[in-house]
Amino acid sequence: MADTLFERQMAMYTTYHRDSRNKATHAVGIPVIVFSVVLACSLVRLGEVAGVGTVTLGLALSVVVWALWIALNRPVGLALGLLVVPSVLLSAWLVERLSVGAVQGLAGGLFVGGWALQLLGHVYEGRKPALVDNLFQALIGPMFVATEALVALGLAPAGLHERIEQQAALR
């Protein structure tokens, strides 16, 4: 049985995401949404830090959320670095090269597009998004995508997928 907060939350999220088409839309939509939020927040400069450079809200938010994901489940959280680090770096690059309006437009378009994919997936699923019932699920979504990828690649922590599925079956 799932005995950690992460596994209990993942079991709940899993029950809302059984259809393969829904999983596919989430595999694209969630990273797009994460990137769009990091990009939009990267427009807000918080200050300069010696040895780091400009610290933006996008960087600060990314560090905090990534640390939370690592605290919830170290292997899955660390795997999310493959989303967080490129999002921060690409966002910084785009903010340096594009106008504020262009960055806002790009971030807004990606955000809306990512959510459109999410909602399309839930049409296939025939069930409302998990975060409607539990706002914490918004943080679990990226972990779900990372866990699904790790399982597909045979890199998931031993027994993790089975414990989540066992708990999901009880819901």
C-alpha positions in Angstrom: 0.0 0.0 0.0 1.2 3.5 -0.7 2.7 4.9 2.5 4.1 8.2 1.5 2.4 11.5 0.6 3.8 11.3 -2.9 2.5 7.8 -3.5 -1.0 8.6 -2.1 -1.2 11.8 -4.2 0.1 9.9 -7.3 -2.6 7.2 -6.7 -5.3 9.8 -6.7 -3.9 11.5 -9.8 -3.6 8.1 -11.5 -7.3 7.4 -11.1 -8.1 10.5 -13.2 -5.6 9.4 -15.9 -6.3 5.9 -17.2 -7.0 6.6 -20.9 -3.8 6.4 -23.0 -4.9 9.4 -25.1 -5.3 11.4 -21.9 -1.8 10.3 -20.8 -0.4 11.4 -24.2 -2.0 14.8 -24.0 -0.6 15.3 -20.5 2.9 14.1 -21.6 3.0 17.1 -23.9 0.6 19.6 -22.2 2.1 19.5 -18.7 5.7 20.3 -19.8 4.4 23.0 -22.1 2.4 24.5 -19.1 5.4 24.3 -16.8 7.6 26.0 -19.4 5.1 28.7 -20.0 4.9 29.6 -16.3 8.7 29.6 -16.0 8.9 31.8 -19.1 6.3 34.3 -17.9 7.8 34.5 -14.4 11.3 35.0 -15.9 10.1 38.5 -16.9 10.1 39.5 -13.2 13.6 40.3 -12.0 14.2 39.8 -8.3 17.8 41.0 -8.1 21.4 40.1 -8.8 23.4 37.4 -6.9 27.2 37.3 -7.1 28.3 34.2 -9.0 24.7 33.5 -10.3 23.7 36.7 -12.1 20.2 37.9 -12.4 17.6 36.0 -10.3 14.1 36.1 -11.7 10.9 34.9 -10.3 11.0 32.1 -12.9 14.4 30.9 -11.5 13.3 31.2 -7.8 9.9 29.5 -8.4 11.7 26.7 -10.3 14.2 26.1 -7.5 11.5 26.0 -4.9 9.1 23.7 -6.9 12.0 21.4 -8.0 13.1 21.1 -4.3 9.6 20.2 -3.4 9.4 17.5 -6.1 12.8 16.1 -4.9 11.5 16.1 -1.3 8.4 14.2 -2.3 10.3 11.5 -4.2 14.0 11.9 -4.9 14.3 9.8 -8.1 11.2 11.3 -9.7 12.1 14.8 -8.5 15.6 14.6 -9.8 14.3 13.3 -13.2 12.2 16.5 -13.4 15.5 18.3 -13.6 15.3 17.4 -17.3 12.3 19.7 -17.5 13.2 22.4 -15.0 16.8 23.1 -16.0 16.1 23.5 -19.8 13.0 25.6 -18.9 15.0 28.0 -16.8 17.8 28.3 -19.3 15.6 28.6 -22.4 13.4 31.2 -20.6 16.4 33.3 -19.7 17.7 33.1 -23.3 14.3 34.1 -24.7 13.8 37.0 -22.2 17.2 38.4 -23.2 16.4 38.3 -26.9 12.7 39.0 -27.2 10.6 42.0 -26.3 8.5 41.8 -23.2 5.4 41.7 -25.3 6.7 38.8 -27.4 7.6 36.8 -24.3 4.2 37.5 -22.8 2.5 36.4 -26.0 4.6 33.3 -26.3 4.1 32.4 -22.6 0.3 33.0 -22.9 0.0 31.0 -26.1 1.9 28.1 -24.7 -0.1 28.2 -21.4 -3.4 28.2 -23.2 -2.3 25.6 -25.7 -1.0 23.3 -22.9 -4.3 23.6 -21.0 -6.2 22.9 -24.2 -4.3 19.7 -24.5 -5.1 18.9 -20.9 -8.8 19.5 -21.3 -8.9 17.5 -24.6 -7.3 14.6 -22.7 -10.0 14.8 -20.1 -12.7 14.7 -22.8 -11.1 11.4 -23.8 -11.0 10.3 -20.2 -14.6 11.3 -19.5 -13.5 12.7 -16.2 -12.7 16.2 -14.8 -9.1 17.1 -14.1 -7.8 15.9 -10.7 -6.9 19.4 -9.6 -10.5 20.3 -9.5 -10.9 18.1 -6.4 -7.4 18.7 -5.0 -5.3 21.7 -5.9 -2.1 19.9 -4.8 -2.6 17.7 -7.9 -1.3 20.7 -10.0 2.1 19.9 -8.5 1.7 16.2 -8.9 0.9 16.4 -12.6 4.6 16.9 -13.7 5.6 14.1 -11.3 3.0 11.8 -13.0 4.5 12.5 -16.4 8.0 11.9 -15.1 7.0 8.7 -13.4 5.2 7.4 -16.5 8.4 8.2 -18.5 10.6 6.4 -15.9 8.3 3.4 -16.0 8.3 3.3 -19.8 12.1 3.4 -19.8 12.5 0.8 -17.1 14.1 3.4 -14.8 11.4 3.8 -12.1 12.3 3.0 -8.5 11.6 -0.7 -7.8 8.0 -1.3 -6.8 6.9 2.4 -7.1 4.5 1.8 -10.0 3.0 -1.3 -8.4 2.4 0.5 -5.1 0.8 3.5 -6.8 -1.4 1.2 -8.9 -2.4 -0.9 -5.9 -3.5 2.2 -4.0 -5.3 3.6 -7.1 -7.2 0.4 -7.4 -8.6 1.0 -3.9 -10.1 4.4 -4.9 
